[in-house]
Structures are given as C-alpha cells and as structure tokens.
Amino acid sequence: VSAVTEQWRQGGRLVTGWDVIIKNPVISIPYGWVVYGTDARRTYRSIRAVGQFPDGSRVLDVPCGGGVAFRALRPDRPLRYVAADVSPVMLARAREEAAARKLDWIELCEADVEALPFDDDEFDHCVTYWGLHCFPDPALAVREMTRVLRPGGELRGNTVVKGAPHQNALIALWQRLGIFEAVHDREALRGWLVDAGLEQVSVDRSGAIAFFSGRKPEG
Ligand SMILES: C[S@@+](CC[C@H](N)C(=O)[O-])C[C@H]1O[C@@H](n2cnc3c(N)ncnc32)[C@H](O)[C@@H]1O
C-alpha cells in the first residue's frame, strides 16, 4: 500500500480537512480559486447531475470521501447507490452524511479503487470526484471503474491536473504532505480514458482541475 493511500486510510487532520472544505461552498469557492484557479461551483453543478440519473440507476461513487455527492440525492428517489472508499474514516463521515439526509439505501463499501470488489458491467454510472490524483496508478483505477460499468454506462468526474506554476507549487506541497500522488496533465488523463476503452471522451480543464467523462462502448 502506498504512503498516500495509507494516509487517506488513517484519516488525520489533512484528510478530514478536505471533507470540511468540499462540503462548505463558503470555504471551497475561495479555496478553489486561490489554490487551483477553478470555480468550485462547477464541481457542485457536475455533482447535481447525479440526482438526475433515471430511477433505479445503479451508481458507483468512488472515492466517495465523506459523501459530498450525496447532496444530489433525494430520499424518495432510491437508486442502487454504492459509495466506496479506501478510508474507514471517510466512510464513517459518509455514513453520518447519509443518515443526516435520510438516504438509508446508500450502500457503503470499503474498497481500493484499483481492485474493485464488483462484477463486470454492474453499474450504469460511475462517478469519481477529486480522486485520480490520490491514487498510485490512476490508469489502472480508470480501467477498473470502466470494467464495472455496463456497456453504454458512463464514467464521469474531476481530478487535479498540472496547472499554472503557482498552482503546481501548491500541488507539490500536497505531495510532500503525502495526500497527493503524482499529478499528470490533461493529455495523460485523456490517454487513460481512451486506453480503458471509453468512447465519447471529453476532458475539459478549468485551472488545475480537469472535468472528464466517457462512455463504455455498447456490446
Ligand atoms: C480528495 S478526497 C475526494 C473524496 C470525494 N469524492 C470528495 O469529492 O470529497 C480523495 C478520496 O480518495 C480516497 N482514496 C485514496 N486512495 C484510494 C484508493 N486507492 N481507493 C479508494 N479510495 C481512495 C480517500 O480516502 C479520499 O476519501
């Protein structure tokens, strides 16, 4: 297990601090501008689309962290929603978030994204927000997330990529503190998505954050 994965698993202050930031737009919006040159509201807009998946959709949210994406869900519109993360500390926060929102149908699962405990073709959607830059082998993670999607299923999310020099300096700080793995550029990200076999790949950069999506080919 990499030192970064271990730090996320253990869930110290840096780790839980992230969850506090991302769940509070009053903090995350200025933080997003200053640190990544991005508009954090774009992340919330992207997350809101999770609430529009058709009834009964099977959704994998990995890494779910403390459950920031749960804000898109409604108690009376159950999906099969599996929220997976390697960190028991983050999963405990996700459990609290689900309870507070009365989303008792969410399934929480401790799992490593690079070896997902799910069958091929099990989900209609996989969402992965702020995750790939925390994984030791993001290309493998993308292949795993693609494997568990059904043909025609969609992967979407965002991740930190190389940005302007001052953003890269802050990224290097997060790496020194052991919460980020290597950070790549947008072209590398596109390569992982294409190499995993996804089609209709889109990668759009906003500051040092890339938003991406792709679809598993039908049949
Ligand atoms: C920056 S947080 C993002 C979490 C959430 N998606 C969000 O937007 O708040 C990164 C998450 O990745 C998880 N993580 C790190 N390595 C992982 C791995 N190998 N497999 C699954 N989750 C992992 C961490 O525990 C943490 O919850």
The ligand as an SDF file (V2000), in Angstrom:
LIG
                    3D

 27 29  0  0  0  0  0  0  0  0999 V2000
   -9.8040   14.3330   -2.1030 C   0  0  0  0  0  0  0  0  0  0  0  0
  -10.7900   13.0370   -1.4900 S   0  0  0  0  0  0  0  0  0  0  0  0
  -12.2070   13.0930   -2.5460 C   0  0  0  0  0  0  0  0  0  0  0  0
  -13.4050   12.4240   -1.9330 C   0  0  0  0  0  0  0  0  0  0  0  0
  -14.7860   12.8140   -2.5010 C   0  0  0  0  0  0  0  0  0  0  0  0
  -15.0060   12.2970   -3.8340 N   0  0  0  0  0  0  0  0  0  0  0  0
  -14.9210   14.3140   -2.4930 C   0  0  0  0  0  0  0  0  0  0  0  0
  -15.0870   14.9280   -3.5630 O   0  0  0  0  0  0  0  0  0  0  0  0
  -14.8840   14.8890   -1.4040 O   0  0  0  0  0  0  0  0  0  0  0  0
   -9.9290   11.6060   -2.0300 C   0  0  0  0  0  0  0  0  0  0  0  0
  -10.5270   10.3140   -1.5140 C   0  0  0  0  0  0  0  0  0  0  0  0
   -9.8620    9.2120   -2.1250 O   0  0  0  0  0  0  0  0  0  0  0  0
   -9.8310    8.1600   -1.1950 C   0  0  0  0  0  0  0  0  0  0  0  0
   -8.8110    7.2120   -1.6450 N   0  0  0  0  0  0  0  0  0  0  0  0
   -7.4720    7.3990   -1.6760 C   0  0  0  0  0  0  0  0  0  0  0  0
   -6.8790    6.3130   -2.2120 N   0  0  0  0  0  0  0  0  0  0  0  0
   -7.8610    5.4400   -2.5580 C   0  0  0  0  0  0  0  0  0  0  0  0
   -7.8910    4.1520   -3.1510 C   0  0  0  0  0  0  0  0  0  0  0  0
   -6.7580    3.5520   -3.5370 N   0  0  0  0  0  0  0  0  0  0  0  0
   -9.0740    3.5440   -3.3360 N   0  0  0  0  0  0  0  0  0  0  0  0
  -10.2330    4.1620   -2.9670 C   0  0  0  0  0  0  0  0  0  0  0  0
  -10.2730    5.3760   -2.3890 N   0  0  0  0  0  0  0  0  0  0  0  0
   -9.1030    6.0160   -2.1880 C   0  0  0  0  0  0  0  0  0  0  0  0
   -9.5360    8.8520    0.1030 C   0  0  0  0  0  0  0  0  0  0  0  0
   -9.8130    8.0760    1.2320 O   0  0  0  0  0  0  0  0  0  0  0  0
  -10.3930   10.0960   -0.0240 C   0  0  0  0  0  0  0  0  0  0  0  0
  -11.6720    9.8900    0.5280 O   0  0  0  0  0  0  0  0  0  0  0  0
  1  2  1  0
  2  3  1  0
  2 10  1  0
  3  4  1  0
  4  5  1  0
  5  6  1  0
  5  7  1  0
  7  8  2  0
  7  9  1  0
 10 11  1  0
 11 12  1  0
 11 26  1  0
 12 13  1  0
 13 14  1  0
 13 24  1  0
 14 15  1  0
 14 23  1  0
 15 16  2  0
 16 17  1  0
 17 18  1  0
 17 23  2  0
 18 19  1  0
 18 20  2  0
 20 21  1  0
 21 22  2  0
 22 23  1  0
 24 25  1  0
 24 26  1  0
 26 27  1  0
M  CHG  2   2   1   9  -1
M  END
$$$$
